[in-house]
């Protein structure tokens, strides 16, 4: 479900916009002050912003400017000001549309749908999906080099990430320490296989509930390690 943020200090108008958009299948959040609206716009993921021009704390122009510096999300500006100069300024700061009050709620919904559809087409034509590995609660985003364990993101060093990813991509295959060192460090071990042991220990501390009874990376005594699925 697409999520919209409305930043509007007139509660009655905000509620009207929210009701019509929710009836059209959107999830809607409302902020009545400029600063809190800006903070949420920058910190959270929304699919479209509806900004009133005149707001307490910070006006819609500045919010629009700061959002556009960070995000390409569609922005609709709403204002009682009908002057062309305000429209020109708003659009110049990166707003996708400018609606003057009073307006028809159905018109607003139609404009929201049109801009969201256009944005989705543009994004869909340019974005390549990330390469993701998911195994029993572990999610590895190879493209972004990020790892989540049961929904919680964990920080991995470069070699920890490479080692975990390699094992996860080759489940149930037993690798010797020498093979892992050669694969991840791209050189012969020459007595450095302890490095593999240390990295396996650090990975287990991040992915295993009980490191003494590993559920993911098993030690095959006398041989090496394998990723169990």
N, C-alpha and C positions, 0 to 999 in steps of 0.2 A: 504494500500500500504506500502510495506516494505521500510524503510528509511536507507540510507547508507551515511556515512561521509567519504570523501576522504581527506586525509591530504598529499598534494603533492605540492612541490615548483615549479616544472616545469609546467607552465601553459598549454602548448600544450598537455602534457601527461594527466594532470588532465582533460582537456576538452574532450580528446578522451575517457578516461575512463567514464566520466560522460555521454557523448552522447550514448555510447554503452549500458550502464546500464539503462539509461532512455528509450531507445528503447525496452529494455527487461521488462519494466514495473516497474522499481524501482524509488523511489524518491531519489534524490542525492543532497547532499550539499558538497561544496568544501571549504577547508581552505588551504592557501598557506604558512602559518607559523606554526611552531611547537607549540608555546605557545598558540595561539588562537585555534589551532586544539585540543590541550589537554583540554583547558577550556571547549570547546563545548562538547567534548567527555564525560567529567565527569558530566557536568551540564544537558545535554539533553538526550533524549531517542532515540537511534539509534538501528537498527537491525543488523548492521555489520559495521566494520571499515576497511578501506584500508589505510595503512600507508606507506609512503615512508621512507626509512632508513635515508637518509641524508637530514636534514631539518635545516633551520635557526632558531636559538634560542634554540631548544632542539631536539635531534634526535629521530628517530622512536623507538629505543630500550627503551628509557626512557618513551615515551608516552605509549608504549605497557605495560611496567611494571606497570605504574600508573593506567591504565585502568583495568588491570587484578586484581589489588588489590581491586577494587571496583565493577567490573562487570564481568559477564560470556559471554558477547556478543562476537560473532566470530570476530577474527582479522586476516586480510591478510596483510602481509608485502611485499612491492615491492621495489626492489633495483637493481642497476646496479652491485652490488658486488656479485660475483659468488662463493666466497670462502665458503667452507663448514663450517668454524668456525663461519661465520656470520649467516648462516642458523641455525646452532646448537644453537647459542646464542639467536636468535630471537624466535625459537621454545621453547627454555628453559625458556624464559621470559613469555611464555603463548600464543604466536601467534599460530593460527590454521593452517597457511599455509605460504609459502615463495615463491614468484614469482620473477624471475630475468628478468631484462630488457635486450634486447627488448623482448616483449612477444606479443602474438596474443590477441587482444581485446576480441575475441570470447572465447579464453581459459580463460581469466579472468572472463568473465560473467559465464561460465560454473562452474568455481571453486566457485564463489560467490553463485550461486544457490545451489550447492552441500552442502556447509557449512551451508547455511541458512536453508535448508531442514533438515539437520542433527540436528541443534540446535533446530528447532521447534519440531522435534520428541522427543528430550530429555526433553525439557521444558514441552511439552504437556503430557508426561508420568508421570511427577512429581508434576505438579502444580494443586492444587484444586482451583476452582473458588471461589472468595470471595462472601460472602452472602450480597446481595445488596437489599435495599428497595428504590424504586423511586416513589414519589408521587408529582405531580404538581410542578415540579421545585426543590423539595427537594430530594437529593440523600444521603442515609445513607449507608455507608460501615460498616457492623457489624463486619466483620473480622478484618479490619484495624482500626476500631473505628474512622472513619473520616466522616465529613459531608460537603456537598456542597449545597449552596443555589443559584439557577440559575447560576450554573457553578463556583461560587466563594466559596472557602473553608473557613469555619468558625471554630473557636476553641471552643470546649465545654469541661466543666469539666466532671469528671467521672459520677456524678449523673445527670447532665444536659443531657448527652448523653444517659444514661440509661432511663431516664424519657421520652425523645423525642422518643427513639426507641420503648419503650413499648407502647406509645400512637399510634405511626404510625403503629405498628403491629396489633393494635386492633382498627381500625378506626370505627367511628360512635358509639362507645360504651361509655356511660357516666360513669365516675368513680368519686367516692367521694374522697375528700382529704385524708380521712382515708385509703381508699383502695389503693391509690397511694403511700402513705407513707409506708404502710405495704408491698407493692409489691417491691418498689425500695429500701427502707432502711431496709427491712426485719425485721421489728419490729413493735409493736403497737405504735400508735402515741403518746399516753399519753400527749395530749395537745400540741404536736409539729407540728400540721398540717400547721402552718404558714411557715414552711420550704418548703412545697409543693408550696405554693403561691409565695414565693420568687423565686423558681426555674422556675416556669411557666413564671414569669415576665422576667427572664433573657433569657429564651429560646425564648420568643416572640420578644425580642429586636434583636435577631439574625436571626430569620426566617421570621418575618412579615414585610411587607412594611409599614404598619400603625398599630402600637400596639393598638390604640384605636378602630380599626376595624379589629380584627384578622381574617385571612382567613384560618388558619390551626387549631390552638388550641382555641376552643370556650369555653367560660364560660357559664355553665348552672346554672343560678342563683338559689341558695338554694339547689343545688345538688353537682355539681363539674365541671369536664372538660371532653371534648371529642375532638378527632382529626377528623376533617371533611374532607371527600374526595368527 
